[in-house]
């Protein structure tokens, strides 16, 4: 790999106390191992598995996270509303209706002489709320930041893989990375698109994997068996760290490498 690079780590959806503790335990090690300059994570489920809290925010920041993105559960904890309105390091999807409090993108200072990076949070519409178009919203944000930064990172929080893939191709060459969140299941399609944008459909879940996407298995199964509401209960066991590390060329802001992280690996046995 030629030339100087900026290393950005993105951590997939952080689930409750198990996910927060996993980041506190391992993030600094991964930052050293991969020479990471800037850390972003999706924290919309960091408060007991659903929503955000000031305590969760402070734990993420003290562990080394620089920016926390969100999604459809960003507003699930009413006690976090005032923080969401004012804290510069917390984002919510930009394409919610005008007047929704919180911010959907920000520009942040990188260490040393690396300059600034823009982080944009978007949310999909397929199988989700019928909010404003994430594609046109991205166009609008890029017009605001294109003369200020060369690095632009996008967290696309969406249900449908096709919608995330489409956004990746739509923004190829115009942003540094498009990384998906929301499904809590890490995908193995990390790649550099032809015009220089790093892409992965879903960064996965940092939290308890002895679960149904972070939820206690019995509760989740009962919801599906009986088709009736059951209280969300965060699981606790088999906790893994999930995300990606992206190398960006400092001359162009384009991606030159992407590596998927899942630690520790699942036990898969051996083939005969």
C-alpha positions as CSV (number, residue, x, y, z in Angstrom):
1,X,0.0,0.0,0.0
2,X,1.6,3.2,-1.1
3,X,1.2,6.6,0.5
4,X,0.0,7.8,3.8
5,X,-3.3,6.6,5.1
6,X,-5.9,7.5,7.6
7,X,-7.3,4.6,9.6
8,X,-11.0,4.8,10.6
9,X,-12.7,2.1,12.7
10,X,-16.4,1.6,12.7
11,X,-18.1,-0.6,15.3
12,X,-21.4,-2.3,14.6
13,X,-24.5,-1.8,16.8
14,X,-23.5,-1.8,20.4
15,X,-26.0,-3.8,22.5
16,X,-26.5,-2.9,26.2
17,X,-24.1,-3.3,29.0
18,X,-22.4,-6.4,27.4
19,X,-21.6,-4.4,24.3
20,X,-20.4,-1.4,26.2
21,X,-18.1,-3.5,28.4
22,X,-16.7,-5.3,25.3
23,X,-15.7,-1.9,23.9
24,X,-14.2,-0.8,27.2
25,X,-12.2,-4.0,27.4
26,X,-11.0,-4.3,23.8
27,X,-11.2,-1.1,21.8
28,X,-7.9,0.4,22.9
29,X,-6.2,-2.8,22.0
30,X,-7.7,-2.8,18.5
31,X,-6.8,0.9,18.1
32,X,-3.1,0.0,18.8
33,X,-3.2,-3.1,16.7
34,X,-4.5,-1.4,13.6
35,X,-3.1,2.1,14.2
36,X,-6.6,3.6,14.2
37,X,-6.9,7.4,14.0
38,X,-10.6,7.8,14.5
39,X,-13.4,5.6,15.9
40,X,-17.1,5.7,15.1
41,X,-19.8,3.4,16.5
42,X,-23.5,2.9,16.2
43,X,-24.9,3.3,19.7
44,X,-28.7,3.4,19.3
45,X,-29.1,0.2,21.4
46,X,-26.4,0.9,24.0
47,X,-29.0,1.6,26.8
48,X,-30.0,-1.8,28.0
49,X,-30.4,-3.0,24.4
50,X,-32.7,-0.2,23.2
51,X,-32.0,3.6,23.0
52,X,-29.1,5.7,24.3
53,X,-28.3,7.2,27.7
54,X,-25.8,9.7,29.0
55,X,-24.1,7.0,31.0
56,X,-23.7,4.8,27.9
57,X,-22.4,7.8,25.9
58,X,-19.8,8.6,28.6
59,X,-18.6,5.0,28.7
60,X,-18.2,5.0,24.9
61,X,-16.3,8.3,24.8
62,X,-14.1,7.3,27.7
63,X,-13.3,4.0,25.9
64,X,-12.0,5.9,22.9
65,X,-15.0,6.3,20.6
66,X,-15.1,9.7,18.8
67,X,-18.6,9.8,17.3
68,X,-21.8,7.8,18.0
69,X,-24.3,7.3,15.3
70,X,-27.9,6.2,15.7
71,X,-31.0,4.9,14.0
72,X,-34.7,4.2,14.6
73,X,-34.1,3.5,18.3
74,X,-32.3,6.7,18.9
75,X,-35.3,8.2,20.6
76,X,-36.3,5.1,22.7
77,X,-35.0,6.6,26.0
78,X,-36.8,9.8,26.8
79,X,-34.1,10.7,29.4
80,X,-31.6,11.1,26.6
81,X,-33.5,13.7,24.6
82,X,-31.7,16.8,26.0
83,X,-28.3,15.2,25.4
84,X,-29.3,14.3,21.9
85,X,-30.3,17.9,21.2
86,X,-27.0,19.4,22.1
87,X,-24.1,16.9,22.3
88,X,-21.8,17.3,19.2
89,X,-20.6,13.7,19.2
90,X,-24.0,12.1,19.0
91,X,-25.8,11.8,15.6
92,X,-29.2,10.6,14.5
93,X,-30.3,9.8,10.9
94,X,-30.3,13.0,8.9
95,X,-33.3,12.2,6.8
96,X,-35.9,12.4,9.6
97,X,-38.5,15.2,9.0
98,X,-37.4,18.8,9.3
99,X,-37.7,19.9,12.9
100,X,-36.7,16.5,14.5
101,X,-34.1,17.4,17.1
102,X,-30.6,16.2,17.0
103,X,-28.1,16.4,14.2
104,X,-27.6,14.0,11.3
105,X,-24.0,14.9,10.3
106,X,-21.0,16.6,11.8
107,X,-17.5,17.6,10.9
108,X,-14.8,16.4,13.3
109,X,-11.1,17.2,13.8
110,X,-8.7,14.4,13.2
111,X,-5.5,14.0,15.1
112,X,-2.2,15.6,14.0
113,X,-2.3,17.2,10.5
114,X,-4.9,14.8,9.0
115,X,-7.5,17.5,8.8
116,X,-11.3,16.9,9.3
117,X,-13.7,14.1,8.6
118,X,-17.5,14.4,8.0
119,X,-19.7,11.7,9.5
120,X,-23.2,11.3,8.0
121,X,-26.0,9.1,9.6
122,X,-28.8,8.0,7.2
123,X,-31.7,5.6,7.6
124,X,-33.4,3.5,5.0
125,X,-37.1,3.4,4.2
126,X,-37.7,-0.2,3.0
127,X,-39.6,-2.0,5.8
128,X,-39.0,1.0,8.0
129,X,-40.5,4.5,8.7
130,X,-41.5,6.4,5.5
131,X,-39.1,9.2,6.2
132,X,-37.3,11.5,3.7
133,X,-35.2,10.0,0.9
134,X,-31.7,8.9,2.1
135,X,-30.3,9.3,-1.4
136,X,-31.4,12.9,-1.9
137,X,-30.5,13.7,1.7
138,X,-27.0,12.5,1.1
139,X,-26.8,14.7,-2.0
140,X,-27.8,17.7,0.0
141,X,-25.3,17.0,2.8
142,X,-22.4,16.4,0.3
143,X,-23.1,19.9,-1.1
144,X,-22.7,21.3,2.4
145,X,-19.4,19.6,3.3
146,X,-17.6,18.9,0.0
147,X,-15.5,22.1,0.2
148,X,-14.6,21.5,3.8
149,X,-13.5,17.9,4.0
150,X,-11.9,15.1,1.8
151,X,-13.0,12.3,4.1
152,X,-16.7,11.5,4.4
153,X,-18.0,8.4,6.3
154,X,-21.7,7.3,6.0
155,X,-23.5,5.0,8.4
156,X,-26.6,3.7,6.5
157,X,-29.0,2.3,9.1
158,X,-31.4,0.1,7.1
159,X,-33.3,-3.1,7.0
160,X,-33.0,-4.1,3.4
161,X,-29.7,-5.2,2.0
162,X,-30.7,-4.0,-1.5
163,X,-31.2,-0.4,-0.2
164,X,-27.8,-0.3,1.5
165,X,-26.1,-1.8,-1.6
166,X,-27.9,0.7,-3.8
167,X,-26.7,3.6,-1.6
168,X,-23.1,2.3,-1.8
169,X,-23.2,2.4,-5.6
170,X,-25.0,5.7,-5.6
171,X,-22.3,7.4,-3.5
172,X,-19.3,5.5,-4.9
173,X,-16.5,7.9,-5.5
174,X,-18.2,10.7,-3.7
175,X,-17.7,9.5,-0.1
176,X,-14.9,7.5,1.6
177,X,-17.1,4.8,3.0
178,X,-20.7,3.5,3.2
179,X,-21.1,1.0,6.0
180,X,-24.5,-0.5,6.9
181,X,-26.0,-1.1,10.4
182,X,-29.4,-2.2,11.9
183,X,-29.6,-6.0,11.1
184,X,-27.1,-6.9,13.9
185,X,-25.7,-9.7,11.6
186,X,-22.3,-9.0,10.1
187,X,-22.0,-9.5,6.4
188,X,-18.9,-10.8,4.6
189,X,-19.1,-8.5,1.5
190,X,-16.6,-5.8,2.6
191,X,-14.9,-4.4,-0.5
192,X,-13.7,-1.3,-2.3
193,X,-16.1,-0.1,-5.0
194,X,-14.7,0.9,-8.4
195,X,-14.5,4.6,-7.7
196,X,-12.9,4.3,-4.3
197,X,-15.6,4.0,-1.7
198,X,-15.3,1.3,1.0
199,X,-18.5,-0.7,1.5
200,X,-19.9,-3.4,3.8
201,X,-23.7,-4.2,4.0
202,X,-23.6,-4.6,7.8
203,X,-20.9,-4.1,10.3
204,X,-22.6,-6.5,12.7
205,X,-23.4,-6.4,16.4
206,X,-21.1,-5.7,19.3
207,X,-22.9,-7.5,22.1
208,X,-24.4,-10.8,23.2
209,X,-24.7,-13.4,20.4
210,X,-26.4,-16.1,22.5
211,X,-29.5,-14.2,21.6
212,X,-31.8,-13.1,18.8
213,X,-30.1,-10.0,17.6
214,X,-29.3,-9.0,21.2
215,X,-32.6,-10.0,22.7
216,X,-33.0,-13.0,25.1
217,X,-33.9,-16.0,23.0
218,X,-37.0,-17.1,24.9
219,X,-38.6,-13.6,24.7
220,X,-37.8,-13.3,21.0
221,X,-39.1,-16.7,20.2
222,X,-42.3,-16.2,22.2
223,X,-43.0,-13.0,20.2
224,X,-42.8,-15.0,17.0
225,X,-44.7,-18.0,18.3
226,X,-47.6,-16.1,19.8
227,X,-47.5,-12.9,17.7
228,X,-48.1,-10.8,20.8
229,X,-45.9,-8.1,22.5
230,X,-43.3,-9.2,24.9
231,X,-41.0,-6.9,26.9
232,X,-37.5,-6.4,25.3
233,X,-34.9,-8.1,27.5
234,X,-31.3,-7.7,26.6
235,X,-29.3,-10.9,26.5
236,X,-25.9,-11.3,28.2
237,X,-23.8,-14.2,27.0
238,X,-21.3,-15.0,24.2
239,X,-20.3,-11.4,23.6
240,X,-18.4,-10.4,20.5
241,X,-16.8,-7.3,19.1
242,X,-17.9,-6.5,15.5
243,X,-16.9,-3.8,13.0
244,X,-14.6,-2.8,10.2
245,X,-11.3,-0.9,9.8
246,X,-10.9,1.3,6.7
247,X,-7.7,2.8,5.3
248,X,-8.2,6.1,3.5
249,X,-5.7,7.7,1.2
250,X,-4.7,11.1,2.7
251,X,-4.3,12.7,-0.7
252,X,-7.7,11.8,-2.1
253,X,-9.9,10.7,0.8
254,X,-10.7,7.5,-1.1
255,X,-10.5,4.0,0.4
256,X,-7.5,1.8,-0.3
257,X,-8.3,-1.1,2.1
258,X,-11.1,-2.4,4.3
259,X,-10.9,-5.2,6.9
260,X,-13.7,-6.8,8.8
261,X,-13.3,-7.5,12.5
262,X,-15.2,-10.1,14.5
263,X,-13.7,-11.1,17.9
264,X,-13.6,-13.7,19.2
265,X,-14.5,-15.8,16.2
266,X,-17.4,-18.3,16.5
267,X,-16.6,-21.9,17.2
268,X,-17.2,-23.7,13.9
269,X,-15.5,-27.1,14.4
270,X,-13.4,-28.8,11.8
271,X,-14.4,-30.4,8.5
272,X,-13.6,-34.1,8.0
